[in-house]
């Protein structure tokens, strides 16, 4: 089953998607310009289509995502100042 919620973070509204798969959930957090995704999804596709995207790994909840460090950032995300190693909660407003 897919859970979809609107969540407010730092005064901005994001769409949070969660679906339980095998041993870990599929997580996705969408902002007005870009998105954060869990380790199930890949940054190469985001690069191919020119999306502002970041990938965080080892996450199972929204709270985990926000406290996680960016494992990968698309080329477009890097252009706006998001880089691997940034904590998602510190760069979320750019998405």
Secondary structure as UniProt FT lines:
FT   STRAND          2..9
FT   TURN            10..11
FT   STRAND          12..20
FT   STRAND          25..30
FT   STRAND          34..37
FT   TURN            39..40
FT   HELIX           43..49
FT   STRAND          52..55
FT   HELIX           62..67
FT   STRAND          72..73
FT   HELIX           75..79
FT   TURN            80..81
FT   TURN            84..85
FT   HELIX           88..91
FT   HELIX           92..94
//
